[in-house]
Amino acid sequence: MRKLLPLIGSHPGGRSALTCRYRCGDACFHEVPNKSDNEYVGDVISGALSRRSALAAGAVATVVAATGATVIGPGATPAAARGLGGGRGNGHGNGHGHGNGHSHGHGAARGLRFEPVEPNTEDRVVVPEGYTQDVLVRWGDPVLAGAPVFDADKQSAKAQALQFGYNNDYVALLDIPGDRHGKLLVANHEYTSEEMMFSGYDSENPSREQVEIAWAAHGFTVLATEEHRRGGKLTTVPRHRLNRRITATTPFELTGPAAGAELLRTSADPEGRTVLGTLNNCAGGTTPWGTVLSGEENFNQYFAHTDAVTDPATKERLARYGLSGGASERKWERYDERFDVTKEPNEVNRFGWIVEIDPNDPESTPRKRTALGRFKHEGANVRLTRDGRAVVYMGDDERFDYLYKFISKERMRRGHGRWVREHNARLLDEGTLYVAKFSGDSPAGQIDGEGALPSDGEFDGRGEWVKLASGDRSHVEGMTAEEVYIFTRQAGDKVGATKMDRPEDVEPSPRSGKVYVALTNNTKRGTDGAAPADEANPRNQNKHGQVLELTEHWNNPASTRFGWRLFLVCGDPEDPATYFAGFPKDKVSPISCPDNLAFDAHGNLWISTDGNALGSNDGLFGVAVRGRREGEVKQFLTVPKGAEVCGPVIDDERVLIAVQHPGEIDGASADNPLSQWPDGPGKAVRPAVVTVWPKDGRRIGD
């Protein structure tokens, strides 16, 4: 077993205080916004038949829980029936292959045949033997015509609006129609770290120019790239006709059932239909109709003077979304009154949405889709029903918040004509929004908060999708449909949704249809009167997170019923509280704080981490989700110290990752850099997108 490294930093999940400050406004140090008394998973199984007993009795079709939820079939068989075995992380047997150390070569799952990277704290991107890498694009690199050469000491808002933005997170790589070797990179820019960007930065007195640079460094970049004819290398194509920058001042259209609502109107937009900019975009997804979705996450930190609000109802609504205190961290309210909630109380309601952009039309107006609800969206990923309706899966990245899905009313149309594009452009504006409610199948007494597996050998159960709103109809007592969409967290509270450990990326497998959910961590679980451990969130003071696998009733994404299990319970493999789908624990890479998810062409799940609490730099991991090697976790790369792995894109030819906030270590600043990545000594530390590919022209993982 590898020796784990001493933990770096003292913040939850292993992040630095600097990252916590600028990325999420120190969310983990604020009061938990969810104060509802919803049942936890252990409460809702009282009196229910266990799935194990039901199967033994031959009740293969359905199991009825005390809540009235039912679950059938796929993914809901007990551990013993799948040969996973029980016991507290025994790491042996369970039908999996054995060998000495990690498997690689032909012993590993196809697509994962590489020698795992060891945990480390190096100040570089470390990739497996036989692979090479290249920085594709950095903060400040040119995107549009007229962009000057980047100079951190002479940066301007005008220059930044023409250059690649800061702290890239989500990455998509799309084909360019009619261009055989062209690929379109879409990256969002989640947040700015002003102390890392500006020499001599005074956090109490930022200049207007610094603030406007930060506005221009948020948003999106759409950037054409060109494939090399051999290998996976890409080269950017500045000034391409499709290149685009979207910033914190770009006009967005509010669409869907809440557009125009009184709660979305401001003095600058009395119609409640046009918003300037997008903030704190985290993960995202591509749609089957060719657009890109992204989630506005920690938007609350940009707004000031909540402490001056006197109306109790307004104050309660703001608190549920994490707004508190006086001046904001970045002091934007000094230069634009819309960030002062006492002057523009509805402006904050115009953030926290899923946004949709069309990367193939640089003149198009990006949209905020109100039908998908408002919360701290990590991202959104789409799967189609058998009849062509869009199903969007979403997580609310907050301790004790919820998992959601949306099903469109209309079907997607295929083709390239104008009427097809116009139809699909409205697809996410009408449908039904749901929130998830989980139940476990083990007695509550077997969930001890320490991670001990229950007697049936795994954490699993059933669940239901609870309706919140459909079009202009609310399904939540005491709330109008507009209120459900704008205050979706409160709607989830009212219907008793299950409190989860920070639901981040939610990704349906394109092969199996199973849905995987990254639950990053929750160090407040079971403390200070907070919700205790339950079967879906089985550890108190959860530092390392877990990955949940959800199988909808008969693998039908339109179903309101599902079965679930914890696929991974992350952390040190030597810790008995960890679990890797039953795979031998002495043969996996240590993994902590799962965040973004992706799939390769073989159906393997890839996981990037955020805030590794095991002491190593963050990394990207591949894991088999089926077959004899199911649950084998293999680390593909690590990023420089202080950085987080985002993105990722897994093609046959290459892997793309976003290296976010490199060098953000406590004590670091533009004047005192503690990293030399990516350009070496004496150069600015710059977030970037990195490409990795095999040296010999093979495919990834072959």
N, C-alpha and C positions, 0 to 999 in steps of 0.2 A: 504494500500500500504506500502511495506517495505521502511524503511528509507535507502537511499543510503549513502555510506561512502565517506568521503573526498578523493579527488583524490590524489594518491600517485605518486610522481615524476612529472617532467615537460616535459618529452619528448612526442612526438606525440603518441597517442594510449595508453599512460600510462606506457610504458616501462621505465626502468631505463636507465641512460646514459651509464652505464657499459654494459648492454645488447646490446644497439644500437652500441656501439663501437666495440664489438667483433663479434656480429652476422652478421651485415650487413654493417659494416664500416661506420656507421652514415649516411646511405643513405638518411634519411629524412632531413638532414641538408645540403645536397649537391644540386647542381642545378639539376632540373628535366631533365633526359636524353632525353625525347621525346619532340623535338622542332618542330614537324610537325604541319602543319596547317589543319589537317584532320577536316572534318565536325563533329560537335557534333550531338547527337541524335536529338536535336530540329531542326537542319537545314534540315534534310532529309525528314521531313513530309510535307514541304510546297507544297501545291497543291494536296496532297494525300487525298483520301477518308478516313475518320475515319472508323475504324472497326465497331464501333457502328452504324454508318449510313449505312454501307454496309449490316450489318445483318438486320437492320430494313427494308432495301430494298429487303431482301430475297437473297442477294448475299452470300449464305452460302459457296460456293466453294472457291472463291479466292478474295483477295483484292490486287489491283495493286498499288504499291507505285511509287512515282516519280523516285525512283532509279531503278525501274524494279523488285524489290523484291516482292515475293508473300508469302502469308501464308494461311494455311488452318487449320481449325478445332481444334484438341485437345489442350486444355490449352489456347485457344485464344478467348474464349468467354468473353464478358464484365462482369465486376463485378456484375452488376445488374442481369444478367442471372444466375449467380452462387449464388445469394442471399447474397453477401458479403456486399452490401450497400455502400453508399458513405460517405461523410463527413470527417472531419479532425480528425481521431482517436476518434470517438465517443465511441467506445468500447462497444456498446450495440446491441442487436438484431443480425442480420446477420445470422440467422438460427443456431447459436451455443447454446449449453447448458449453463445454469447458475448455480450458487451456491454461497455459501459464501466462500471466500478465494480460495486457490488452490484446485483443485480436486485431489483426490487420491483414492486408493481402486478401487472399480468397476466403479466409475464414470469417471475415466480417460481412455484414449485410452489404449488398450491392449499393454503391453510392457512398459508402462509409469506409472504404478500404484505404485508410491512411494511418500513419503512426500518430497517436494522439500527442498534442502539445502538452507539456508539463505545466502545472501552475507556476507562475513567476511574477515578478514585479519589475520587469525590464521596461525601459523607456523606448519601446519600439513595438511595431506589430510583429508578432512571432507566428510563423506559419509552419505547417508540417514539412518534413524533409521531402524534397522533390517538387515543391511549389515555390513560386515567385510572386512578387507583389509590386504595385505601383500606385502612387497617389494620383487619382484621376482629376480631382478638383478640390481646391482649398478655399477657405474664407478669403474673399477679396479677389479671386481669379475672375477674368473678364467673362461676361455673359452676353452683353448687348454692345452694339456699336458705340464707340466713344468712351468705353470703359478705360480708365487710365491704369497703368501698372500699379499694383497694390503697394502702398506705403503706409504702414501702421501709424507712423508719426504725422502723416499728412492726409489722413482719411477725411472725407467729407460726405455729407448726406447725398449729394448729387452723384458722387463716385459710387457709393455703396448701392444705390438704386440700380446701377448698371453691372454690379459685380455679384458673385456668389455670396449668399447670406451667411449668417453665423449659426453655429450649433445645429448642424444638419441632423435630422432624426430619421424620419421615414424616407425610404428610397424605392423607387420603381424604375424598371428598365423596360421600355416598350419599343416595339418595331415602329419604324417610320414608313408609312405607306409609300410604295414605289421606290424605296431606297434599300437595296439588298444588303448593304453593309452598314446601314445607319441604325442607330439605337437612340431613343429619346430618354434621357435621364430626367426624372422628376424627383426633387428632394424638397422636404419642408424644413423650415428653420424655426426650431421650437422656441428658443429664448436667447437673450443676450447676457453675457457675463461682463459687465462694464469694467470691473477691476482688471480683467484679463485683456480687455480691448484697448483701454486708454491709459497711456502713461500719465502719471500724476493725477489720476482720477480722484475727485472729492465726492464721496457718496452723498454728502449732505448738500452739495451745491453743484449738481451737474449742469453743464452749459446747454443752451438750446441746441447747438450744433451736435453735441454728444447725444442728446435725446433724439434728434432727428436722424442721426446715423443709426441709432438703435431701432427706430421705426423702420428704416430701410433694410435693416439686417434681419428682421422677422419675415415670416411669410413662406413663399415658395420660390424655387428656381426650376424652370424648364430649360434643359440644355441638350442640344444635339451632340451626339458622339459618333465616332466611326470605329468599327471593328477592324483590327489588323487581320490580314488574311491567314496568319498562322498564330495559334495561341489565343488566349483570352484577353489580351491587352485592348484597351479602349483609349481613344484620344478625343478630347473635347473639340467641338467646332464652334468657336465664338462667332457671333453675328449671323448665325443660321436663322432662316425665316421663322422657325418655330420657337426660337429662344424667347424666354420671357422671365421677368421678375414680378412677383406679386408681393406686396409689402403691407405694413400696418396702416397704410393710407389708401390702398387700392379699393375702389368701390366694389362691394358685394351686394347681391340681391337676396333678400329674405324671401323664401318661397314656402309653400305648404300651408297647412290649416291655421297656423298662428301668425302668418305674415299679415301685417297691418293691425295687429292687436294693439289696444291702447297701451298695454304694458311694454310694447316695443317702440313706442313713439317718443321722439326727442325734439328739442327745439330746432335742431338742424335737419331733422327728418320727421316732419309732422305726419307723414303717411305710414311710417313704421315699416318701410320696405327696402331701404338702402342703408347699408352699414359700411363705414370706412374700416377696411382692414380685417385681418385675422390674427389671433394671438395664441401663442403657446401651443402650436400644432405639434402633436406627438406622433403616434403611429398612423397608419392608413391602410388603404387597400385599393386595388384596381377593380373596375366593374366589367362585366361581360360585354357592355356596350362601349367600352373604350375610354372611360373617364377615370379620374383618380379621386378617392375620398380621403379625408384627413380629419382628425379630431382635435377640437380646441379643448385643451386640458386645464392647466392651472391658471385660468384667466383671472381668477379672483385677486391675485397678487398685484395686478396692475391698477387697481381701483383704490381710491383714498377716502378717508374721513368717514368711515362707517361709524366711528364712535360719536359722531355728531348727529346721527340719525335719531329722531325722537319717536317716530311712529312704531309701536311695538310689533305690528304685523310685518312691516317692511324690515325691521331689524331682525326678526326671526327668519324671514326668507333669506336675507343676506347671510346670516350665520350658518344656515343649512348648506350654503355654498362656500363656506370658509372665509367670508369677508369679516374682518374685524380691524380695530385699531385706527390710527390716524393717517399720517403721510405714508405714501407707498414707498417701496424700496427705491424705485428708479425716479420718483418725483415727476412723473410725466404730467400730473395734474397741474403743475406750475405753467406748463406750456400749452395745454389743451384741457379745457374745463370738462370735457366729456368723461375724463377719468376721475372726476370728483363726484361721488354719489350724492352729495348734498346739492349739487348744481344740476346734475343730469341723472336723476335716480333710475331712469330706465335704460341708460346706456349699458350697464352691466348685463342686462337681460338679453342683449344682442350678441353676447359671446357665450361659448359653451356648447356650440352646435357642431354637427358634422358638416364640413364644407365639401363641395364638389367642383372640380375644375376640369375643363376639357383641354388636355395638352396639345391637341392637334388644331386648336383654333386660338391663336394668341390674341385675337380681338374679342373673344367671348367674355362675358361677365361671369365671374365665379359666383356660386350660390351657397347659401346657408339653408340647410334642409330642416325646417322646423318639425316635420312629421316624425323625425328620428329622435326627438326629445332633446332636452338641454340638461347636461351634467358635465362632469370632467371626463370627456371622451378621451380614451386612449387612442382609439382608431375605429375602423369599421371594415368588415369583410363580407363579401356577397357570395351567396350560393343561389342557384335557381331551383324552384320547385319543378316537378315533372311537367306541369303545364306552363312553365315559363315565367312565373312570378318571381320577383326578387326578394330574397331573404337576407337581411343585413344583421350581423351579429356585432354586439358592442359591449365594452366593459367600462365601468365608471371607476377610474383609478383613484380611489380614496379608501382608507381603512373603513371597513364595515359598510361599504356600499355595494352596488348591485350589478347583475348581469342582465342584459337586455337583448331583444331581437325585434325586428320590424319585418312585416310581410306586405309587399305592395299589393294594391288592388288590381292593377293592370298587369298584363303580361309583356315581357320584353319582346320587341320585334327585331328581326334580323335583317341585315342589308345595310346599304350605305346611302340611300336616298335621303333627301331633305326631310320628307315626312316621317321617315323612320327615326332620324336623329331627333326631330322635334318631339316625337312620341316618347322616346327613351329619356329625353331630357326632363320629362315630367314624372318619370316612373317613381321617384322617391318622395313625391309630394302627396300621395294618397295611399292609405293602407292602414294597418293595425299595428300599434306599438304594444309590446309585451315586456314583462319583467319576470325573472326566474325565482321560483320557490323550490327549495330542495328538501328532501327528507332522506334520512339514512335508514339502513336495514339492520343495524346492530343496536342492542340495548345501550341506552345512554351511559350506563355504568361501565361499559367497555371502552368508552372514549375518555381516556384519563388525562388528556392535555399534555402528555409526554410523548405522544406519537406511537404508543404501543398499538400494533395491529389488532383489530377485533378478532373474535374466534373464527369468523368465516374467511380470514386471510387477507382481506383488503378493505380499504375504505370505499364504500360504494352505496348506491341507493337509487332513488327515483326522484322525479320532479315534474313540475308543471310550469308552463308559461301562462302567466296571468295577464289578462287584457287590461290595458290602461286607457287607450283611446283609439277610436276609428274615425278618421275624418273629423267632422265637427261633433261627434258623439263621445262623451266621456263615459268610461266604465268605472270611475272612481267616485264613490259617494262624497258629496260635499265639494267637488271640484268641477269646474267647467272644462271643456276640452282644451281651450286655450291655456288654462292654468295647468293642466296636465303636461302639455308640451313645454311650457316655460318653466314650470317648477316640478320637473319630472322626479326629482329625488323625493319630494314630499308625497307624490303619488305612489311611489314604491313603498314608502313608509306606511301609507294608509292601507295598502292591500297585503301587508305582511311579507314583503320580499325577504329573501335570505341574505343576511349580512355576510359578505365575503372578505377575504384577505387581499384587498387591492386587485380587483379584476383588471388586468391590462389587456394585452393583445388577445383577440378571440379569432381563431383561424379554422375554417372548415377544410378538411382534407379533400383535395380534388379527386382522390382515388376511392376512399372508403365512405366519404360523407360524414364521418365522425367529426365532431367539433372539439377543438383543443383550446383551453383557456389557461393563460399564464396568470397565476395568483402570486404576486411578487413577494410579499411579506406583510406582516402586521404585528409589530412588537407590542401593540396595545391589547392584543387578544388576551382575555382572561385576567386583565389587570384593572385596578381602580374602578371596579364596578362595571367594566365593559363586558360585552358578550363573551361567554366562555368558549372553549374549544368545542367543536361539534364534528360530525363525521366528515363533512366537506372541508373543514378547516381544523384539523385535529390536534394542533399544537398551540399551547399558550405561549405568549411572547415569541411569536413566530418570526425568526430572523431570516429564514432561508427560502420560504415560499414553496409552492407546489404547482403541478400542472394537472389540470382536470381534463378528463376525456368524457364527452357527452355524446350519447347516441339517441337520436330522436326516434319516436315510435315508428317502427317499420322503416327506419331510415328515410322518413318523409319530413323534409324541413318545414312543411306547413303544419306539422302536428303540434299540439299543445302539451304533449307528454314526452318524457325522455327518461332514459336510464343514464347513470353516471358512475364513474369511478375515478379515484385519484391515480393517474398514470405514473407520476413521479412525486415523491415527497423529498424535496431537495435538502442538501447539506452534506456534511462529511460522511462518506460511506461507512466509516467506522462507528458512526453514531447509530445506535439501535433505532432511533426515531426516523431514519431515512428509509426510503423504499424506491425501487427502480423497476416497477412492473414485474417483480419477482426475479429479475436477472441477478446473477451472483454479484454481490456488492464489492468484492475485492477486484472486480474486473471492469469498473466504470470510472470515468473521470469525475472528480468532485465538481458539483454544480450548485450555485447559490443565487437566489434572486432572479428567477426567469422573468423576462420582459417581453421582447418581440419574438414572434413565431413566423416560420415559413416552411414550405415543403419543397423537396426536390422532385425530379421526374420519377424517381423510384418510390415515392410515397413516404420517404423518411421525414421526420420532423426535425427542424433546425431551430435552436433556441439561443437567443442572445441574452446576456445578463446585464443587470443594472445595480451596481453596488455590492458586488461579491462580498459576503460577510465571512468568507473563509480566509481572507488575507491576500489572495492572489488578485492580479489585475482582472478586469472583466473579460469575458470571452464569448466565443461562438461555439456551439456544441451541436453535433448531429446525433440523433437517436432513432433506432429502428422502432417502429410502432406495430410490427407484426412479425410472425415467423419465430424461428428458434432463438433469434437474437433480440427479441422484443425487450425493450428497456435498457439495452446497452448504450450508455452515454459516452460519446467520444469528443474530446475537445479539439476543435479544428484550428482555432487561433486565439491569441490574446491581443489586447490593445495596449497602448502606452499607459504609464501610470497616471492616475487621475481621470482616465477616460472611460467612457461607456460604449458598448457595442450597440448600434442601432441598425435599422434597415431591414434585415438582411435580404439580399436577392441571391438565390441559388440556381444558377443555370447549369446546363451540361458543361459549358466551356469555362465558366468563371463564377466566383463568388464576389458580390459587392457588399461592403459594409459602410455604414456611416460611423466615423470615429468622432464622438461628441465629447465636448468639454475636456480635451486632453490637457494635462497639467494642472487641473483644478484640484490642487492640494492645499490644505490649510497653510496660510502664509504666502501663497503664490500671488503674483500680480503681474501686470505688464512690466513693472519696474523690477520685479524680483521673480523671473520665470524659474519654475522648478521642473520644467521639462524642456527638452531640445527638439521635440517632434513638431512638425515633420521635416523641417529644413535645416536643423543643426544649430550649433551655438551662435548666439548673436542675432538670431532671427526670431520673429514673432511666433508664439505658439498658436497654431491655427487648426480649428476643426476641419475635417476633410472627409471625402469619400475615397475609399481604397478598393482597388481591384486585386483579386488573388486568382491565380490560375496555375495548372500544372506546367512544369518546364518542358516536358517532353511531348506536349500536344494531346495527352490523354484527356479523358473526360474527368470531371470532378468525382473523386471517390472511387475511381476504377483501379 
